[in-house]
Amino acid sequence: MLSQSSQSHLNKNVFFGASSIIIALLLFTALLPDQAQSLFSVVQSSIVDNGSWFYVLTVAFIFFFVSFLGLSKYGDIRLGPDHATPDYSLKTWLSMLFAAGMGIGLMFFGVAEPLMHYLAPPTADKGSIEAVKEAMKMTFFHWGFHAWAIYAVVALVLAYFSYRHNLPLTLRSALYPLIGDKIYKWPGHAVDVFAVVGTVFGVATSLGLGASQVNSGFGYLFGIDVSTTNQILIMCFITALAVISVATGLDKGIRRLSEANMILAITLLLLIFLLGPTVFLLKAYLQNVGAYLSDIIHNTFNLFAYKKTNWIGGWTIFYWGWWLAWAPFVGLFIARISRGRTIREFILGVMLIPTVFTLFWMTIFGNSAIDLVYNQGVVELGEMISKDSSVALFVFLDNFPLTQVLSFFSVLMIIIFFVTSCDSGAMVVDMLCSHGKNDTPLWQRMYWAVGIGIVAAILLLVGGLSALQTMTIASALPFAVVLLLAILGLIKALRVEAFKQESYLATEMPRSSSEHTDDWQARLSNIVAFPNKLNVNKFIKDTVAPAFLMVEKELKEKHIEVTISDEKGLSLIVEHGDEQRFIYQVVARKYSQPDFVSDDDDDEQTYYRAEVHLVEGGQDYDIMGWSQAAVINNIIDQYHKHLHFLHLLR
């Protein structure tokens, strides 16, 4: 499974195709906003009435599938070669995936949603204790494991096929096990175009909605009028910051902003926790988690089939559609930053840790808001939220000491969250239009960052945001079908991995021929040697290369296609037609010398190993000093395992 090389970074089919569709939809929504709203509303109503069962079943399957993977034997498979290590530290990784995944949603809905559920509960009596419990339970359900499972499965599919099988880091690669090399033709272009359009409108819609919250915050802090003009100016400012961030790249711009915002989020959370009913919030968090987990199966499959209500369409189905619609963007971004982690580590990191933090956030803000209304009689908080949910957070903060400080923190966080959403969205779209590459020309990244801002500003100006929001949710239906097919492809590929691992267990750890002789001094000398790069390269040239030539000659006499390559080490490549090729590669890898052999006078206190790499990556053993016969026998041992793997696969 090797990706096709591209002469140019830009995939013109995806770039111009997506740009044309975005412009057409933008013109339709801007010039005919009423008709657009009507059309998209009809589509959404039809989906809720006739397809809600499919959304619920799809999300349930994704949740259970991801949970199974995290606990299964497949969890040890690494997203990358076997020798790969994570590109980012755990703290940085969690900060970036959290900022792109849900950060801004927590600021917008952390107060509003629990209070709205309390004021209009799906089954409990309004204003009752049961309404309080149900409000938190449903908020947890919408923002818990299911949402992160959707992001996780998309990211997992993309990261696995890209880093494990060298396919492009774009949505098309998820279909490789099903359609093969057709991913490089029009079916693959169509999938990536769909992902680009969904990402641009999803981020633009969120950017436009968030501008109203920032505007509300500035109104509370500085008395600035809440108006469309001010909101467009705010979006221009956020877009300008996003352009700067995307120009500096992932490791500087997005990474630093995400880490800063995580610190701000924890600070704000602790301030509300300490200034509010602290002991009550601790009790509530534990009880909320217990209620959420005890009813998770019931709520997962609850369609309110025996009760006539529009609640599920306005909340659960809306959320499932929104998470699915955002999944190509967030999933690809998470995949981009997750190279080197095992599947188990990845699933625990993406599903468990952000969920625990998200649910704690919802408890601190949601339960505190409900407590103000239910126990302290602050009814105006509920009334304001019913009128305009964008001011919910700031009306809530009005009831705490240090209101101005808390509001300033909140506005700053919202701005940074929107900048990270905009610049990470631009980065993802640029990768989709560039064969999965991220070292693209600056103009491409700026094109999409500015484009997202322009789309959001135009839609806000003409009142088309609600129509596009509805369209974004509706687009989740076809994507759900694509995602289910991609999961089938992942299952097929993981079964292949399992067969391969089973075949590798069929023989022992490779040994040199010197281990079977009485020359123990030579063996010990070889083990404690720490050669330099020159010596290792000489060994590869003088011993490994002739061994490769002898194996090549023997296999060619048996009419088997064999090639030798010196790209990134010395490689022996054996083709098997449509079946997976065998690759035996010897690479000179650099390491720091252990303390007991380091020489203080040596400026370069390093040594090299002649390590064996297979298709899956480094096998973590060194053949430096082996005889030519030992190298040949090791090649044959590994080739034997590979043939056994192909046998199991048939």
C-alpha positions in Angstrom: 0.0 0.0 0.0 2.3 2.8 -1.2 1.0 6.2 -2.1 1.4 7.5 -5.6 3.9 10.3 -5.8 2.8 13.7 -7.0 4.7 16.2 -9.0 2.9 19.1 -7.4 1.6 19.7 -3.9 -1.7 21.1 -5.2 -4.4 18.7 -6.2 -6.2 20.8 -8.7 -9.2 18.5 -9.0 -10.0 18.9 -5.3 -8.9 22.5 -5.0 -10.9 23.9 -7.9 -13.8 21.5 -7.4 -14.3 22.4 -3.7 -13.8 26.1 -4.4 -16.5 26.1 -7.1 -19.0 24.3 -4.9 -18.3 26.6 -2.0 -18.8 29.7 -4.1 -22.0 28.3 -5.6 -23.5 27.4 -2.2 -22.4 30.8 -0.8 -24.1 32.7 -3.7 -27.3 30.6 -3.3 -27.4 31.2 0.4 -26.5 34.9 0.1 -28.8 35.8 -2.8 -31.7 33.7 -1.8 -31.5 33.3 2.0 -35.2 32.6 2.5 -35.3 29.9 -0.1 -32.0 28.4 1.2 -33.3 28.3 4.8 -36.6 26.8 3.6 -34.9 24.1 1.5 -32.4 23.1 4.1 -35.0 23.1 6.9 -37.1 20.7 4.8 -34.1 18.5 4.3 -33.3 18.5 8.0 -37.0 17.8 9.0 -37.0 14.8 6.6 -33.8 13.5 8.1 -35.1 13.8 11.7 -38.5 12.2 10.8 -37.2 9.4 8.6 -33.5 9.0 9.4 -33.1 9.6 13.1 -32.9 5.8 13.7 -29.9 5.6 11.3 -28.0 8.4 13.1 -28.6 6.8 16.4 -27.6 3.3 15.2 -24.5 4.7 13.4 -23.3 6.6 16.5 -24.0 3.6 18.7 -22.0 1.3 16.5 -19.1 3.8 16.4 -19.1 4.1 20.2 -19.0 0.4 20.8 -16.5 -0.3 17.9 -14.0 2.3 19.3 -14.4 1.0 22.8 -13.8 -2.6 21.6 -10.6 -1.5 19.7 -9.2 0.1 22.7 -9.5 -3.1 24.8 -8.7 -5.6 22.0 -5.4 -7.1 20.8 -5.3 -4.5 18.1 -4.6 -1.9 20.7 -0.9 -2.7 20.5 -0.6 -1.7 16.8 1.2 1.6 16.4 0.0 4.4 14.2 3.2 4.4 12.2 6.2 2.1 11.9 6.9 -0.2 14.8 9.9 2.0 15.8 8.0 5.3 15.7 7.6 7.6 18.7 5.0 10.3 19.3 5.6 13.6 17.6 4.3 15.6 20.5 4.3 15.3 24.3 1.1 14.2 26.0 0.4 17.7 27.3 0.8 19.3 23.9 -1.2 16.5 22.2 -4.1 16.8 24.5 -4.1 20.6 24.3 -4.3 20.6 20.5 -6.9 17.9 20.1 -9.1 19.6 22.9 -8.8 23.0 21.3 -9.8 21.8 17.9 -12.4 19.3 19.1 -14.7 21.0 21.6 -13.1 24.0 23.2 -15.3 26.7 21.8 -18.4 24.5 22.3 -17.8 24.4 26.0 -17.6 28.2 26.2 -20.9 28.5 24.2 -22.9 25.7 25.7 -21.3 25.1 29.2 -23.9 27.3 30.9 -26.6 27.5 28.2 -27.4 23.8 27.5 -27.8 22.5 31.1 -30.0 25.4 31.9 -32.1 25.0 28.8 -32.6 21.3 29.6 -33.6 22.3 33.1 -36.1 24.9 31.8 -37.5 22.5 29.2 -36.7 18.9 30.2 -37.5 16.0 27.7 -39.5 13.9 30.3 -39.2 15.4 33.8 -41.5 18.0 35.3 -40.2 21.6 34.7 -38.6 23.1 37.8 -38.3 19.8 39.7 -35.3 18.0 41.2 -35.8 15.4 38.5 -35.5 18.1 35.9 -32.1 19.1 37.4 -30.8 15.6 37.3 -32.1 15.0 33.7 -30.6 18.3 32.5 -27.1 17.2 33.6 -27.5 13.6 32.4 -28.5 14.7 28.9 -25.8 17.3 28.7 -23.2 14.6 29.7 -24.7 12.3 27.1 -24.4 14.9 24.3 -20.8 15.9 25.2 -19.4 12.6 26.4 -17.9 9.4 25.0 -20.1 9.3 21.9 -18.9 12.7 20.5 -15.3 11.8 21.1 -15.8 8.3 19.6 -16.9 9.9 16.3 -13.8 12.1 16.2 -11.6 9.1 17.3 -12.7 6.7 14.7 -12.2 9.2 11.8 -8.8 10.1 13.1 -7.9 6.5 13.7 -8.8 5.4 10.2 -6.8 8.3 8.6 -3.8 7.9 10.9 -3.6 4.2 10.5 -3.7 4.1 6.7 -1.4 7.2 6.3 1.3 6.4 8.9 1.1 2.6 8.7 0.6 2.1 5.0 2.1 5.4 3.6 -1.2 6.6 2.0 -2.0 10.3 1.7 -3.3 11.9 4.9 -6.7 12.7 3.4 -10.2 11.3 3.7 -9.9 9.2 0.5 -7.3 6.9 2.1 -9.9 5.5 4.4 -11.5 3.7 1.4 -8.3 2.1 0.2 -9.2 -1.4 1.4 -12.5 -1.2 -0.4 -11.6 0.5 -3.8 -7.8 0.2 -3.9 -6.0 2.5 -6.3 -9.3 4.1 -7.3 -8.7 6.5 -4.4 -6.3 8.3 -6.7 -9.1 8.8 -9.3 -12.5 10.6 -9.3 -14.0 8.6 -6.3 -11.1 9.8 -4.1 -11.4 13.4 -5.5 -15.1 13.4 -4.7 -14.6 12.2 -1.1 -11.9 14.9 -0.5 -14.1 17.6 -2.1 -16.9 16.7 0.2 -14.6 16.9 3.2 -13.3 20.3 2.1 -16.8 21.8 1.6 -18.1 20.4 4.9 -15.0 21.7 6.8 -15.1 25.2 5.3 -18.9 25.7 6.0 -18.7 24.0 9.4 -15.8 26.2 10.6 -17.3 29.3 9.0 -20.7 28.7 10.6 -19.1 28.2 14.0 -16.9 31.3 13.5 -20.0 33.4 12.7 -22.0 32.1 15.7 -19.0 32.6 18.0 -18.6 36.2 16.9 -21.9 37.0 18.5 -20.6 35.6 21.8 -17.4 37.6 21.6 -19.5 40.7 20.8 -21.6 40.0 23.8 -18.5 39.7 26.0 -17.2 43.0 24.8 -20.6 44.5 25.5 -20.4 43.4 29.1 -16.7 44.5 29.5 -16.6 47.7 27.5 -20.1 48.6 26.7 -19.7 48.0 22.9 -22.9 47.7 20.9 -23.9 44.2 19.9 -24.3 44.6 16.1 -23.6 42.8 12.8 -21.0 45.4 11.9 -19.1 44.8 15.2 -19.3 41.1 14.7 -17.9 41.3 11.2 -15.0 43.4 12.6 -14.4 40.8 15.2 -14.3 38.0 12.6 -11.9 40.1 10.5 -9.6 40.3 13.6 -9.9 36.6 14.4 -9.2 35.7 10.7 -6.1 38.0 10.7 -4.8 36.2 13.8 -5.6 32.8 12.2 -3.6 33.8 9.1 -0.6 34.7 11.3 -0.9 31.4 13.2 -1.3 29.2 10.1 1.7 31.0 8.5 3.9 30.1 11.4 2.9 26.4 11.2 1.6 23.7 13.4 4.5 23.5 15.8 4.6 27.2 16.6 1.2 28.8 15.9 -1.5 26.2 16.6 0.6 24.4 19.2 1.4 27.5 21.3 -2.1 28.9 21.2 -3.6 25.5 22.2 -1.3 25.2 25.2 -2.0 28.8 26.3 -5.7 28.2 26.0 -5.6 25.0 28.0 -3.9 26.9 30.8 -6.6 29.6 30.6 -9.4 27.0 30.6 -8.1 25.3 33.7 -7.6 28.7 35.4 -11.2 29.8 34.7 -12.5 26.4 35.7 -10.7 26.5 39.0 -11.9 30.0 39.7 -15.6 29.2 39.2 -15.1 26.0 41.2 -13.6 27.8 44.2 -15.9 30.8 44.0 -19.0 28.7 43.6 -20.6 25.9 45.8 -17.4 23.8 45.8 -18.5 20.9 47.9 -21.8 20.6 46.2 -20.1 20.6 42.8 -17.8 17.8 43.8 -20.8 15.7 44.9 -22.7 16.7 41.8 -19.8 15.6 39.5 -19.6 12.1 41.0 -23.4 11.7 40.9 -23.7 13.1 37.4 -21.0 10.7 36.2 -22.7 7.8 37.9 -26.1 8.7 36.3 -24.5 9.1 32.9 -22.7 5.7 33.0 -25.7 3.9 34.4 -28.1 5.1 31.7 -25.6 5.2 28.8 -27.1 2.2 27.0 -30.6 3.4 27.4 -29.8 6.9 26.2 -27.7 5.6 23.3 -30.7 3.8 21.8 -33.5 6.1 23.0 -35.5 7.5 20.1 -38.6 8.6 22.1 -40.5 6.3 19.8 -43.4 6.0 22.3 -43.6 9.7 23.0 -44.5 12.4 20.5 -41.8 15.1 20.9 -39.5 17.2 18.8 -36.9 17.2 21.6 -34.7 14.5 20.1 -34.5 16.3 16.7 -33.6 19.6 18.3 -30.9 18.1 20.6 -29.6 14.5 20.2 -30.0 14.2 16.4 -28.7 17.7 16.0 -25.6 16.9 18.0 -24.9 13.6 16.3 -25.2 15.3 13.0 -23.0 18.2 14.1 -20.3 15.8 15.5 -20.4 13.8 12.2 -20.2 16.9 10.1 -17.2 18.2 12.0 -15.5 14.7 12.1 -13.6 15.1 8.7 -12.0 18.3 10.0 -11.3 17.4 13.6 -10.5 13.8 12.7 -7.9 14.7 10.2 -6.4 17.3 12.5 -6.2 14.7 15.4 -4.6 12.2 12.9 -2.0 14.8 11.9 -0.8 15.2 15.5 -1.1 11.5 16.6 1.7 9.8 14.7 3.7 7.3 16.7 1.0 6.4 19.3 -0.5 2.9 19.7 -4.1 2.4 19.0 -4.8 1.8 22.7 -3.0 4.9 23.8 -4.7 6.9 21.0 -8.2 5.8 22.0 -7.6 6.4 25.7 -6.2 9.8 25.0 -8.9 10.9 22.5 -11.9 9.4 24.3 -11.2 9.2 28.0 -9.1 12.2 29.1 -11.0 14.9 27.1 -14.4 13.4 28.2 -13.4 13.5 31.9 -12.4 17.1 31.6 -15.5 18.0 29.4 -17.9 16.5 31.9 -16.2 18.2 34.8 -16.5 21.5 32.9 -20.2 20.9 32.3 -20.7 20.2 36.0 -18.9 23.3 37.2 -20.7 25.7 34.8 -24.0 23.8 34.3 -24.7 22.8 37.9 -23.6 26.3 39.2 -26.0 27.9 36.7 -28.9 25.7 37.6 -28.1 26.2 41.3 -28.4 30.0 40.8 -31.9 29.6 39.3 -33.2 26.7 41.3 -31.9 27.5 44.8 -31.0 31.2 44.7 -33.9 32.5 42.6 -31.8 34.2 39.9 -34.7 33.8 37.4 -33.3 36.5 35.1 -30.5 34.1 34.1 -32.9 31.6 32.7 -34.9 34.4 31.0 -31.8 35.9 29.3 -30.6 32.5 28.1 -34.0 31.8 26.6 -33.8 35.1 24.6 -30.1 34.9 23.5 -27.9 31.9 24.4 -24.8 33.8 23.3 -24.9 35.9 26.4 -25.4 32.9 28.8 -21.8 32.7 30.0 -21.5 36.5 30.7 -24.9 36.7 32.5 -23.8 33.7 34.6 -20.4 35.3 35.5 -22.3 38.4 36.7 -23.3 36.5 39.7 -19.7 35.9 40.9 -17.0 38.0 42.5 -14.4 39.4 40.1 -16.9 39.5 37.3 -14.8 41.7 35.1 -11.7 39.5 35.5 -13.7 36.3 34.8 -15.4 37.9 31.8 -12.0 39.1 30.4 -10.6 35.6 30.8 -13.6 34.2 29.0 -13.5 36.6 26.0 -9.7 35.9 25.6 -10.4 32.1 25.7 -13.2 32.4 23.1 -10.9 34.4 20.8 -8.1 31.9 21.0 -10.4 29.0 20.6 -11.8 30.6 17.4 -8.3 31.3 16.1 -7.2 27.7 16.7 -10.4 26.4 15.0 -9.9 28.7 12.0 -6.2 28.0 11.5 -6.4 24.3 12.2 -9.4 24.2 9.8 -7.4 26.0 7.2 -4.5 23.6 7.7 -6.8 20.6 7.3 -8.5 21.9 4.2 -5.0 22.7 2.7 -3.9 19.2 3.3 -7.0 17.8 1.7 -6.2 19.9 -1.4 -2.5 18.9 -1.4 -2.4 15.1 -1.4 -2.1 15.1 2.4 1.1 17.2 2.4 1.5 19.9 5.1 4.7 21.6 3.7 2.7 23.5 1.2 3.3 27.1 -0.2 2.2 29.8 2.2 -0.4 31.2 -0.3 -2.4 28.0 -0.1 -2.7 28.1 3.7 -3.5 31.8 3.6 -6.1 31.2 0.9 -8.1 28.9 3.1 -7.7 30.9 6.3 -8.9 34.1 4.6 -11.5 32.1 2.7 -13.1 30.7 5.8 -13.3 34.3 7.3 -14.9 35.7 4.2 -17.5 32.9 4.0 -18.4 33.5 7.7 -18.6 37.3 7.2 -20.8 37.1 4.1 -23.2 34.6 5.7 -23.4 36.7 8.9 -24.1 39.8 6.8 -26.9 38.3 4.8 -28.4 36.2 7.6 -27.5 32.9 6.0 -25.7 31.3 9.0 -28.7 29.3 10.2 -29.3 27.9 6.7 -25.7 26.8 6.4 -25.8 25.3 9.9 -28.8 23.3 8.9 -27.0 22.2 5.6 -23.9 21.2 7.6 -26.0 18.9 9.8 -27.8 17.4 6.8 -24.4 16.7 5.1 -23.7 14.3 8.0 -26.0 11.7 6.5 -23.9 10.8 3.4 -20.7 11.1 5.5 -22.1 8.6 8.0 -22.4 6.1 5.1 -18.8 6.8 3.9 -17.6 6.5 7.5 -19.2 3.1 8.0 -17.5 1.8 4.8 -14.2 3.2 6.0 -14.7 1.3 9.3 -15.2 -1.9 7.3 -12.0 -1.2 5.5 -10.2 -0.6 8.9 -11.5 -3.9 10.2 -10.2 -5.7 7.1 -6.8 -4.1 7.5 -6.5 -4.8 11.2 -7.3 -8.5 10.6 -4.3 -8.5 8.2 -2.2 -7.0 11.0 -3.3 -9.8 13.3 -2.4 -12.5 10.9 1.0 -10.8 10.4 1.7 -10.7 14.1 0.7 -14.3 14.4 3.1 -15.3 11.7 5.9 -13.4 13.3 5.4 -15.4 16.5 6.0 -18.6 14.6 9.8 -18.3 15.0 12.2 -17.1 17.7 14.2 -13.9 18.0 16.8 -13.6 15.2 20.3 -14.7 16.2 23.6 -14.5 14.4 25.5 -17.6 13.4 28.2 -16.8 15.9 25.8 -17.7 18.7 26.0 -21.3 17.6 29.8 -21.5 17.8 32.3 -21.8 20.6 34.0 -18.4 19.8 32.4 -16.7 22.7 35.1 -14.0 22.8 34.1 -12.8 19.3 30.5 -12.9 20.3 31.1 -10.8 23.4 33.3 -8.3 21.6 30.5 -7.8 19.0 27.9 -7.2 21.7 29.8 -4.6 23.6 31.1 -2.7 20.5 29.7 0.7 19.9 30.8 1.5 16.3 30.6 4.8 14.5 28.7 5.6 11.4 31.6 5.0 9.1 32.1 1.4 10.4 28.4 0.6 10.2 28.1 1.9 6.6 31.2 -0.1 5.7 29.6 -3.2 7.2 26.4 -2.6 5.2 28.5 -2.1 2.0 30.9 -5.0 2.5 28.7 -7.6 4.1 25.0 -6.8 3.8 25.0 -5.7 0.1 26.7 -8.9 -1.1 24.3 -10.9 1.0 21.4 -9.1 -0.7 22.9 -9.8 -4.1 23.2 -13.5 -3.4 19.6 -13.7 -2.2 18.4 -11.7 -5.2 20.2 -14.0 -7.6 18.7 -17.1 -6.0 15.2 -15.7 -6.0 15.4 -14.5 -9.6 16.4 -18.0 -10.6 13.1 -19.1 -9.1 11.3 -16.4 -11.3 10.5 -14.2 -8.3 10.7 -10.4 -8.9 13.4 -8.8 -6.6 14.9 -5.4 -6.5 17.6 -3.8 -4.3 17.2 -0.1 -3.3 19.6 2.2 -1.4 17.0 4.8 -0.6 16.8 5.4 3.2 19.1 2.5 3.9 19.7 -0.7 1.9 16.5 -2.5 1.0 15.8 -5.9 -0.5 12.2 -5.8 -2.0 10.4 -9.0 -3.1 7.2 -8.6 -5.1 4.3 -11.1 -4.8 1.9 -9.8 -7.5 -1.3 -8.5 -5.9 -0.2 -9.8 -2.4 1.8 -7.7 0.0 5.5 -7.3 -0.9 8.4 -8.3 1.4 10.9 -5.7 2.4 14.0 -6.3 4.3 15.9 -3.1 5.0 19.1 -2.4 7.0 19.4 1.1 8.4 22.3 2.8 10.2 20.5 4.4 13.3 22.2 6.8 15.6 22.1 6.5 19.5 23.8 8.2 22.4 26.5 6.1 24.0 25.8 4.7 27.5 27.6 6.3 30.3 29.9 3.3 31.0 31.6 3.7 27.6 31.3 7.4 26.9 34.6 9.2 26.5 34.6 12.8 27.8 37.1 13.7 25.2 34.8 12.5 22.4 32.8 15.5 21.1 30.3 13.1 19.4 29.4 10.7 22.1 27.2 8.5 19.9 27.3 5.2 18.2 25.3 3.4 15.4 23.5 0.2 15.0 22.7 -1.7 11.8 19.1 -2.3 12.5 16.6 -4.4 10.5 13.4 -2.7 9.3 10.5 -4.6 7.7 7.4 -3.1 6.1 6.0 -2.3 9.5 9.1 -0.5 10.6 12.1 -1.1 12.9 12.3 -4.6 14.5 14.7 -3.3 17.2 17.6 -5.7 16.7 21.1 -5.0 15.4 23.0 -7.2 12.9 26.3 -5.2 13.0 29.2 -7.7 13.0 27.2 -10.6 11.7 28.7 -12.8 9.0 27.4 -12.8 5.5 25.9 -16.3 6.1 24.2 -15.0 9.3 22.6 -12.1 7.4 21.4 -14.3 4.6 19.8 -16.7 7.1 18.1 -13.8 8.9 16.7 -12.6 5.6 15.4 -16.1 4.9 13.9 -16.3 8.4 12.0 -13.1 8.0 11.0 -14.0 4.5 9.7 -17.3 5.8 7.5 -15.5 8.3 6.2 -13.2 5.6 5.2 -16.2 3.4 3.5 -17.7 6.5 1.6 -14.5 7.0 0.5 -14.5 3.3 -0.7 -18.1 3.8 -2.8 -17.1 6.8 -4.2 -14.3 4.9 -5.5 -16.3 1.9 
